[in-house]
Amino acid sequence: MKMGQRLLVFALKASKRFAEAFLSLRHGQAPNMQS
């Protein structure tokens, strides 16, 4: 159970970082894609 909890926390942190990187990347590419 302890291992699963650690995995869950790791997954949450990883997904949060991935989401932030994806949003910043998308935000940076948006103007280039339109023009």
PyMOL Python script that loads the backbone (N, CA, C, O; Angstrom):
from pymol import cmd

cmd.read_pdbstr("""\
ATOM      1  N   MET A   1       0.837  -1.199   0.000  1.00  0.00           N
ATOM      2  CA  MET A   1       0.000   0.000   0.000  1.00  0.00           C
ATOM      3  C   MET A   1       0.878   1.257   0.000  1.00  0.00           C
ATOM      4  O   MET A   1       0.562   2.249  -0.657  1.00  0.00           O
ATOM      5  N   LYS A   2       1.980   1.195   0.745  1.00  0.00           N
ATOM      6  CA  LYS A   2       2.861   2.352   0.796  1.00  0.00           C
ATOM      7  C   LYS A   2       3.469   2.627  -0.587  1.00  0.00           C
ATOM      8  O   LYS A   2       3.606   3.774  -1.012  1.00  0.00           O
ATOM      9  N   MET A   3       3.826   1.535  -1.270  1.00  0.00           N
ATOM     10  CA  MET A   3       4.424   1.679  -2.589  1.00  0.00           C
ATOM     11  C   MET A   3       3.435   2.303  -3.568  1.00  0.00           C
ATOM     12  O   MET A   3       3.803   3.157  -4.376  1.00  0.00           O
ATOM     13  N   GLY A   4       2.173   1.870  -3.491  1.00  0.00           N
ATOM     14  CA  GLY A   4       1.159   2.415  -4.385  1.00  0.00           C
ATOM     15  C   GLY A   4       0.952   3.907  -4.151  1.00  0.00           C
ATOM     16  O   GLY A   4       0.743   4.676  -5.089  1.00  0.00           O
ATOM     17  N   GLN A   5       1.015   4.302  -2.876  1.00  0.00           N
ATOM     18  CA  GLN A   5       0.833   5.719  -2.554  1.00  0.00           C
ATOM     19  C   GLN A   5       1.983   6.535  -3.137  1.00  0.00           C
ATOM     20  O   GLN A   5       1.780   7.630  -3.661  1.00  0.00           O
ATOM     21  N   ARG A   6       3.196   5.986  -3.038  1.00  0.00           N
ATOM     22  CA  ARG A   6       4.350   6.696  -3.588  1.00  0.00           C
ATOM     23  C   ARG A   6       4.215   6.831  -5.096  1.00  0.00           C
ATOM     24  O   ARG A   6       4.532   7.869  -5.676  1.00  0.00           O
ATOM     25  N   LEU A   7       3.738   5.754  -5.720  1.00  0.00           N
ATOM     26  CA  LEU A   7       3.572   5.763  -7.172  1.00  0.00           C
ATOM     27  C   LEU A   7       2.529   6.800  -7.574  1.00  0.00           C
ATOM     28  O   LEU A   7       2.689   7.500  -8.574  1.00  0.00           O
ATOM     29  N   LEU A   8       1.456   6.891  -6.785  1.00  0.00           N
ATOM     30  CA  LEU A   8       0.389   7.840  -7.081  1.00  0.00           C
ATOM     31  C   LEU A   8       0.910   9.275  -6.999  1.00  0.00           C
ATOM     32  O   LEU A   8       0.616  10.098  -7.866  1.00  0.00           O
ATOM     33  N   VAL A   9       1.682   9.570  -5.955  1.00  0.00           N
ATOM     34  CA  VAL A   9       2.245  10.916  -5.795  1.00  0.00           C
ATOM     35  C   VAL A   9       3.189  11.229  -6.954  1.00  0.00           C
ATOM     36  O   VAL A   9       3.179  12.336  -7.492  1.00  0.00           O
ATOM     37  N   PHE A  10       4.003  10.244  -7.331  1.00  0.00           N
ATOM     38  CA  PHE A  10       4.933  10.435  -8.443  1.00  0.00           C
ATOM     39  C   PHE A  10       4.172  10.707  -9.738  1.00  0.00           C
ATOM     40  O   PHE A  10       4.554  11.571 -10.527  1.00  0.00           O
ATOM     41  N   ALA A  11       3.091   9.958  -9.945  1.00  0.00           N
ATOM     42  CA  ALA A  11       2.290  10.127 -11.162  1.00  0.00           C
ATOM     43  C   ALA A  11       1.645  11.513 -11.191  1.00  0.00           C
ATOM     44  O   ALA A  11       1.589  12.157 -12.239  1.00  0.00           O
ATOM     45  N   LEU A  12       1.161  11.962 -10.040  1.00  0.00           N
ATOM     46  CA  LEU A  12       0.527  13.280  -9.970  1.00  0.00           C
ATOM     47  C   LEU A  12       1.531  14.382 -10.283  1.00  0.00           C
ATOM     48  O   LEU A  12       1.233  15.306 -11.040  1.00  0.00           O
ATOM     49  N   LYS A  13       2.727  14.280  -9.696  1.00  0.00           N
ATOM     50  CA  LYS A  13       3.758  15.292  -9.941  1.00  0.00           C
ATOM     51  C   LYS A  13       4.181  15.279 -11.399  1.00  0.00           C
ATOM     52  O   LYS A  13       4.344  16.330 -12.018  1.00  0.00           O
ATOM     53  N   ALA A  14       4.358  14.079 -11.944  1.00  0.00           N
ATOM     54  CA  ALA A  14       4.797  13.953 -13.335  1.00  0.00           C
ATOM     55  C   ALA A  14       3.739  14.518 -14.284  1.00  0.00           C
ATOM     56  O   ALA A  14       4.064  15.240 -15.226  1.00  0.00           O
ATOM     57  N   SER A  15       2.475  14.185 -14.030  1.00  0.00           N
ATOM     58  CA  SER A  15       1.400  14.662 -14.902  1.00  0.00           C
ATOM     59  C   SER A  15       1.266  16.180 -14.809  1.00  0.00           C
ATOM     60  O   SER A  15       0.965  16.841 -15.803  1.00  0.00           O
ATOM     61  N   LYS A  16       1.487  16.728 -13.621  1.00  0.00           N
ATOM     62  CA  LYS A  16       1.394  18.182 -13.442  1.00  0.00           C
ATOM     63  C   LYS A  16       2.501  18.880 -14.230  1.00  0.00           C
ATOM     64  O   LYS A  16       2.263  19.879 -14.908  1.00  0.00           O
ATOM     65  N   ARG A  17       3.720  18.333 -14.128  1.00  0.00           N
ATOM     66  CA  ARG A  17       4.838  18.933 -14.855  1.00  0.00           C
ATOM     67  C   ARG A  17       4.621  18.804 -16.355  1.00  0.00           C
ATOM     68  O   ARG A  17       4.929  19.721 -17.116  1.00  0.00           O
ATOM     69  N   PHE A  18       4.085  17.649 -16.780  1.00  0.00           N
ATOM     70  CA  PHE A  18       3.829  17.424 -18.201  1.00  0.00           C
ATOM     71  C   PHE A  18       2.778  18.406 -18.714  1.00  0.00           C
ATOM     72  O   PHE A  18       2.900  18.950 -19.812  1.00  0.00           O
ATOM     73  N   ALA A  19       1.742  18.620 -17.898  1.00  0.00           N
ATOM     74  CA  ALA A  19       0.675  19.537 -18.299  1.00  0.00           C
ATOM     75  C   ALA A  19       1.210  20.961 -18.426  1.00  0.00           C
ATOM     76  O   ALA A  19       0.864  21.675 -19.368  1.00  0.00           O
ATOM     77  N   GLU A  20       2.047  21.371 -17.487  1.00  0.00           N
ATOM     78  CA  GLU A  20       2.617  22.725 -17.531  1.00  0.00           C
ATOM     79  C   GLU A  20       3.496  22.892 -18.760  1.00  0.00           C
ATOM     80  O   GLU A  20       3.427  23.910 -19.449  1.00  0.00           O
ATOM     81  N   ALA A  21       4.326  21.882 -19.033  1.00  0.00           N
ATOM     82  CA  ALA A  21       5.217  21.946 -20.197  1.00  0.00           C
ATOM     83  C   ALA A  21       4.398  21.962 -21.484  1.00  0.00           C
ATOM     84  O   ALA A  21       4.708  22.706 -22.415  1.00  0.00           O
ATOM     85  N   PHE A  22       3.352  21.140 -21.532  1.00  0.00           N
ATOM     86  CA  PHE A  22       2.506  21.074 -22.723  1.00  0.00           C
ATOM     87  C   PHE A  22       1.803  22.408 -22.959  1.00  0.00           C
ATOM     88  O   PHE A  22       1.726  22.877 -24.095  1.00  0.00           O
ATOM     89  N   LEU A  23       1.291  23.021 -21.892  1.00  0.00           N
ATOM     90  CA  LEU A  23       0.582  24.290 -22.028  1.00  0.00           C
ATOM     91  C   LEU A  23       1.532  25.395 -22.476  1.00  0.00           C
ATOM     92  O   LEU A  23       1.184  26.196 -23.343  1.00  0.00           O
ATOM     93  N   SER A  24       2.724  25.444 -21.894  1.00  0.00           N
ATOM     94  CA  SER A  24       3.687  26.483 -22.265  1.00  0.00           C
ATOM     95  C   SER A  24       4.138  26.283 -23.702  1.00  0.00           C
ATOM     96  O   SER A  24       4.315  27.248 -24.446  1.00  0.00           O
ATOM     97  N   LEU A  25       4.325  25.020 -24.091  1.00  0.00           N
ATOM     98  CA  LEU A  25       4.746  24.726 -25.459  1.00  0.00           C
ATOM     99  C   LEU A  25       3.646  25.126 -26.435  1.00  0.00           C
ATOM    100  O   LEU A  25       3.909  25.741 -27.468  1.00  0.00           O
ATOM    101  N   ARG A  26       2.410  24.770 -26.094  1.00  0.00           N
ATOM    102  CA  ARG A  26       1.274  25.085 -26.952  1.00  0.00           C
ATOM    103  C   ARG A  26       1.092  26.606 -27.041  1.00  0.00           C
ATOM    104  O   ARG A  26       0.795  27.141 -28.109  1.00  0.00           O
ATOM    105  N   HIS A  27       1.271  27.286 -25.920  1.00  0.00           N
ATOM    106  CA  HIS A  27       1.105  28.738 -25.892  1.00  0.00           C
ATOM    107  C   HIS A  27       2.173  29.402 -26.761  1.00  0.00           C
ATOM    108  O   HIS A  27       1.904  30.392 -27.441  1.00  0.00           O
ATOM    109  N   GLY A  28       3.382  28.851 -26.733  1.00  0.00           N
ATOM    110  CA  GLY A  28       4.475  29.414 -27.527  1.00  0.00           C
ATOM    111  C   GLY A  28       4.314  29.123 -29.010  1.00  0.00           C
ATOM    112  O   GLY A  28       4.751  29.915 -29.845  1.00  0.00           O
ATOM    113  N   GLN A  29       3.698  28.008 -29.347  1.00  0.00           N
ATOM    114  CA  GLN A  29       3.548  27.631 -30.749  1.00  0.00           C
ATOM    115  C   GLN A  29       2.286  28.217 -31.378  1.00  0.00           C
ATOM    116  O   GLN A  29       2.186  28.303 -32.602  1.00  0.00           O
ATOM    117  N   ALA A  30       1.331  28.615 -30.557  1.00  0.00           N
ATOM    118  CA  ALA A  30       0.055  29.102 -31.072  1.00  0.00           C
ATOM    119  C   ALA A  30       0.212  30.245 -32.088  1.00  0.00           C
ATOM    120  O   ALA A  30      -0.368  30.167 -33.171  1.00  0.00           O
ATOM    121  N   PRO A  31       0.977  31.303 -31.777  1.00  0.00           N
ATOM    122  CA  PRO A  31       1.127  32.409 -32.729  1.00  0.00           C
ATOM    123  C   PRO A  31       1.788  31.951 -34.028  1.00  0.00           C
ATOM    124  O   PRO A  31       1.416  32.404 -35.110  1.00  0.00           O
ATOM    125  N   ASN A  32       2.764  31.056 -33.921  1.00  0.00           N
ATOM    126  CA  ASN A  32       3.463  30.588 -35.120  1.00  0.00           C
ATOM    127  C   ASN A  32       2.534  29.767 -36.013  1.00  0.00           C
ATOM    128  O   ASN A  32       2.622  29.828 -37.239  1.00  0.00           O
ATOM    129  N   MET A  33       1.651  29.007 -35.387  1.00  0.00           N
ATOM    130  CA  MET A  33       0.749  28.151 -36.155  1.00  0.00           C
ATOM    131  C   MET A  33      -0.274  28.999 -36.918  1.00  0.00           C
ATOM    132  O   MET A  33      -0.659  28.655 -38.035  1.00  0.00           O
ATOM    133  N   GLN A  34      -0.706  30.095 -36.318  1.00  0.00           N
ATOM    134  CA  GLN A  34      -1.742  30.910 -36.957  1.00  0.00           C
ATOM    135  C   GLN A  34      -1.166  31.774 -38.078  1.00  0.00           C
ATOM    136  O   GLN A  34      -1.824  31.970 -39.099  1.00  0.00           O
ATOM    137  N   SER A  35       0.047  32.292 -37.904  1.00  0.00           N
ATOM    138  CA  SER A  35       0.606  33.203 -38.892  1.00  0.00           C
ATOM    139  C   SER A  35       1.364  32.511 -40.004  1.00  0.00           C
ATOM    140  O   SER A  35       1.885  33.173 -40.901  1.00  0.00           O
TER     141      SER A  35
END
""", "prot")
cmd.dss("prot")
cmd.show_as("cartoon", "prot")
cmd.util.cbc("prot")
cmd.orient("prot")
